[in-house]
């Protein structure tokens, strides 16, 4: 896997096989960051990475100048890998939390400009994520939630939905 943009563009990181991670492909990640790059100034935003897995999205935001990054995952191996990789790359702005994402959403009061949630596709309560984010006011005004999911899910009729992009069987649904 590699970082596709910013100061660390081209840097490779090799995560061990981490269950149940499903890293976003470079193609889909690059397309997503092209959208973000045209809408956001990375130097001025706060970012939350839920179900962080390998930490790939957090590294992309850090490489592009984001100063405040919170990464949440419940898996000890994932958390350890993210901490180690962030240290190797010198990304001191990445705060890594080992905890259940749903408890984080309900328990912390911080708000973010961009939230990326890349849960395991078979997660039983995946459909509740957008509602919980808005119910617990995790987004700053004008903030975006980006939910990565399988094409079998459809959020087009959610009241906060505004856009989606499909890349193979991966979909990024965007909410604000």
N, C-alpha and C positions, 0 to 999 in steps of 0.2 A: 504494500500500500504506500501511497505517496501523498505529500502535501502538494496541492495543485496551484497555489498562488501565494503572493506576498513575499516576505523576506526569507522564508524557508522553502520557497517553491522548489520542487524536485527532491526534497529530503524524503528519504524512504524510512518507513517504520515497519517492522515485521512482528506483528502480534502473534503470540502462540495461538493455537486453536482454542478459542474461548467460547464455551457453550453458554447461553444460546445465542451468541452474537451472529449477526448477519450484516457485515459491513456494506455500506452504500458503495456501489461501483464508482470508479473514477469518472466515468461518463456522466452518470446521474449527478454526482457531486459537483462536477464542473458546470453542468447546466444550471443547477440550483444556485451556485455562487455567481454565475453571470447575472441572474435575476437580482440577487441580493446586492451585488456590486452597483447595479444601476439604480438602486432605491435607497441605499444606506451608506452612511459614512462610518466605516468600521472603527475609526478612532474615537468616536463619541458614544458608542452604544454599550449596553450590558447584554450578555448572552447567557442563556441557560440551556444546557445540554442534558436532556432527560433520557434515561436508558442509554447511557453514553457508550457502552460496549468498549470498543478499542480507543475511543476518544478522538476519532478522525475529524469530526466537525469542530470540536474545541480547538484542535491544532490549526485548522484552517482559519478560524476566527482570530486566534492568537497571531498567526503568521501575517494576517492582514491588518494588525494593529489594534485589535480590540483589547481594552485595558481591564475589563471586568468579566470574567468567565467563571460560571459555576457549573460543575459537572457532577451528575448524580447517577449512580448505579448501585445495585444491591449485591453484585457479585464481587467477591474478594479478589479474584484473579484479574478481573477487569480494572478494578480500582487500583490495584498494585501496578498493573501495566501502564495505566494512564499517568500515575504519579511518576513512575520511572521515566517514561518517555518525555513528559513535560519537563522534568529536570534535565534530561539529556539535551533537549532543544532550548533550554533556558527560558521556558514559558512560565515565569513566576506569577503571572496574572491568572493562572488556572487554579481555582479552588476545587478540590476533589472531595466529594462526600460519599461515603458508603452508607446508603440507606435505601429504604423502599421509596420509590418515586411517589406513590400515592400519599404516603405519610409526609414526604417533603412538601408536596403541593398543599396539603391541609395544614401543615404546621409552621411554615415559614412565611413571613410577611413581605419579603423582598419582591420587587417588581422588576421586570426585564423588558428590554426593547424587542429582542427576538428570543423566542423559545423554540428549540428544535426537539421533537420527540420522535425517536426511532425505536418503538417497542418491538419485541418479538411479534411477528405476524399472528401467531396463534393465541396471543394474550386475550384472555376471556373478556376483560373489561376495557379493551382498546377503544371501543365506541364512546366511553365516558370521558376520555381525556380532554377533548375540547370543552365540554361542559364544566369539568372541574377547574380547568385553567381560568375560565371566565367567572365561575362562581366564587373562586378564591382570589380573584383580581390579581393574577400573576403578571399580566401584561401592563406595561405603561400605556398611556394614551397614544394611539397611533401605532402601537406595537403589533408584531406579527407572531402568530403561532404557526409553525410548519410541522405537520404530522406526516411522517413517512408510513405508508401502509401498502398492502397488497391491492391489486386491481379489483378484487372481489368486494372491497369495502367502498361505500359511496357516502360522502359527506356534503354533496352539492346542495342539499336542502337545509343544512345547518344555518341558523340565523347569523352566525359570524363568518361563514364561508365566503371567500371572495375570488379564489383562483385555484387551479390545480394544473399540475404537469405530470404526464405519464412518460416513463422510460422503461420499456419492456413491461415487466409485471410490477414494477415499483411506481407508486404514485406519491407525489408531494401535494397534500391538500393544505391550503393556506387560509388562515382565519385572522380577522382583526376586529 
